[in-house]
Amino acid sequence: VHYSNFTFHMEVYIITPFPDSINTLIENNIANQGVKKGLLTIETINLRDFTKDNYKKIDDEPYGGGSGMVMMCEPLFSAIEHCISKSQKKPKIIFPSPKGKVLNHKISSNLSNESSLIFICGHYKGIDERVIKHYNMIEISIGDYILSGGDLAAMVLIDSVVRCLPNVLGNPLTLNEETFTNYLLEYPLYTQPR
């Protein structure tokens, strides 16, 4: 995509304990078209590669008790710093979270103007709050329901953002005619024959 002498390219980093799940989703997603066209780079980061024990442990019991497990600070800090060091620009860090603003087209469109994004795929009960606060993460909710992990939520966000990038969709008019773009729902659609 050329804007005078400037070529826009987005970097996307996805930190997850289950990279194979994310990679499969990307291969079958519109984001892959953006990669093939050279409009973005997507790198999946295995959170377990940033652990210091033989068990590749990324979670621990909540401090003060309670049920469930929480993703630990140390591996997340290391993985995020790894992404920041690789990025050409200062990345925005996105955490899909039920506490965040509810996703809409305006949020996706605004994020599509960023040149570098890091997505954190939460699991278990969530991630240690110190990581969220330290990086001033942008928390975004995809709705009021429960998923078994943050990978699907991150892919919903990525899909919604990437399709807003110029030239990712085959027909540039498609983006302007889509549901929610102009705060309207799409009219009924039919195929041939009449």
C-alpha positions in Angstrom: 0.0 0.0 0.0 1.6 3.2 -1.1 0.8 6.6 0.4 3.1 9.0 -1.6 6.6 7.8 -0.7 5.4 5.8 2.4 4.7 2.1 2.4 2.5 1.0 5.3 3.3 -2.4 6.8 1.8 -3.8 10.0 3.5 -6.1 12.4 1.4 -8.5 14.5 2.7 -10.5 17.3 0.5 -13.1 19.1 1.7 -14.5 22.4 0.0 -17.8 23.3 0.7 -21.1 25.0 -0.9 -22.8 22.1 0.7 -21.5 18.9 -0.5 -24.4 16.7 -4.1 -23.4 17.2 -3.4 -19.8 16.2 -1.3 -20.8 13.2 -4.1 -23.0 11.9 -6.6 -20.1 12.3 -4.3 -17.7 10.5 -3.7 -20.0 7.5 -7.5 -20.1 6.9 -8.2 -16.4 7.6 -8.2 -13.1 5.7 -5.1 -12.2 7.6 -3.2 -14.7 5.5 -4.1 -12.7 2.4 -2.6 -9.6 4.0 0.6 -11.6 4.7 0.7 -12.9 1.1 0.3 -9.4 -0.2 3.1 -8.1 2.0 0.8 -5.8 3.9 1.5 -7.4 7.3 3.8 -9.8 9.1 2.3 -12.1 11.7 4.5 -13.9 14.2 3.1 -16.4 16.7 5.1 -16.5 20.0 5.1 -19.6 22.1 4.8 -18.4 25.7 6.3 -21.6 27.0 9.6 -20.7 25.3 10.0 -18.0 27.9 9.7 -20.2 31.0 12.7 -21.1 33.2 11.8 -24.5 34.4 11.8 -28.0 32.8 8.0 -28.2 32.9 7.4 -25.0 30.9 5.1 -23.8 33.6 3.2 -20.6 32.8 0.5 -20.6 35.5 0.3 -20.6 39.3 -2.3 -20.4 42.0 -3.8 -17.0 42.7 -2.1 -15.1 45.5 -4.4 -15.0 48.5 -6.2 -18.2 47.5 -9.3 -18.9 45.3 -10.1 -21.3 42.6 -8.4 -21.7 39.2 -4.9 -20.7 38.0 -3.4 -17.4 36.8 -0.9 -16.9 34.1 2.4 -15.8 35.7 4.3 -12.5 35.3 7.8 -13.7 34.4 7.1 -15.6 31.1 4.7 -12.9 30.0 7.2 -10.1 30.7 9.9 -11.9 28.8 7.7 -12.7 25.8 6.4 -9.2 25.6 9.9 -7.7 25.8 11.0 -10.1 23.1 8.3 -8.8 20.8 9.0 -5.2 21.7 12.7 -5.7 20.9 11.8 -7.2 17.5 9.4 -4.5 16.5 10.4 -1.6 14.3 7.9 0.7 16.1 6.5 1.0 19.6 3.7 -1.6 19.6 0.3 -1.3 21.2 -0.4 -4.3 23.5 -3.9 -5.7 23.3 -5.4 -8.1 25.8 -8.8 -9.6 25.0 -10.6 -9.3 28.4 -14.2 -9.2 29.6 -13.2 -6.0 31.5 -12.4 -4.1 28.3 -14.3 -1.9 26.0 -16.7 -3.9 23.8 -15.3 -4.4 20.3 -16.9 -2.4 17.5 -15.9 -1.3 14.0 -14.5 2.0 15.2 -12.0 0.3 17.5 -11.0 -2.1 14.8 -10.6 0.7 12.3 -8.5 2.8 14.7 -6.2 -0.2 15.5 -5.7 -0.8 11.8 -3.7 2.5 11.7 -1.1 1.1 14.1 2.1 -0.2 12.6 2.8 -2.7 15.4 0.4 -4.7 17.6 1.0 -7.4 20.3 -2.0 -9.6 21.2 -1.9 -11.6 24.5 -3.9 -14.8 24.6 -5.1 -15.3 28.2 -5.9 -18.7 29.6 -7.1 -20.2 32.8 -8.5 -17.5 35.1 -6.6 -14.7 33.4 -3.2 -13.0 33.5 -1.4 -11.4 36.4 -2.6 -7.9 36.8 0.9 -6.5 37.2 1.6 -7.3 33.5 -1.6 -5.4 32.4 -0.7 -2.4 34.5 3.0 -2.3 33.6 2.3 -2.2 29.9 -0.9 -0.1 30.1 -2.5 -2.8 27.9 -5.6 -2.0 25.9 -8.3 -4.4 27.1 -11.0 -5.2 24.6 -14.0 -7.5 25.1 -15.6 -9.5 22.3 -18.8 -9.9 24.3 -20.4 -11.1 27.6 -19.8 -14.9 27.4 -17.0 -17.3 28.5 -14.5 -18.9 26.2 -12.0 -21.6 27.3 -9.1 -19.5 26.2 -8.0 -16.2 24.7 -6.8 -17.6 21.4 -10.2 -17.3 19.7 -10.9 -13.9 21.1 -7.5 -12.7 19.8 -8.3 -14.1 16.4 -11.6 -12.3 16.3 -9.8 -9.0 17.1 -7.1 -9.7 14.5 -9.6 -10.6 11.8 -11.6 -7.4 12.6 -8.5 -5.2 12.5 -6.7 -6.7 9.5 -9.7 -6.5 7.2 -9.6 -2.7 7.7 -6.1 -2.5 6.2 -6.2 -1.1 2.6 -5.9 -3.7 -0.1 -6.3 -6.8 2.2 -9.8 -7.4 0.9 -10.0 -8.2 -2.8 -12.5 -5.4 -3.6 -11.9 -2.1 -1.7 -15.6 -1.2 -2.0 -16.4 -4.2 0.2 -15.2 -2.6 3.4 -17.5 0.5 2.8 -20.5 -1.7 2.2 -20.2 -4.1 5.1 -22.5 -4.4 8.0 -21.7 -1.9 10.9 -19.4 0.3 8.7 -22.0 3.0 8.5 -23.9 1.9 11.6 -26.4 0.0 9.4 -27.1 -3.7 9.0 -26.7 -5.1 5.6 -29.8 -5.7 3.3 -30.9 -9.2 2.5 -28.6 -11.0 0.0 -29.4 -13.6 -2.7 -27.5 -15.6 -5.3 -28.4 -16.3 -8.9 -30.8 -17.4 -10.4 -33.5 -15.0 -9.6 
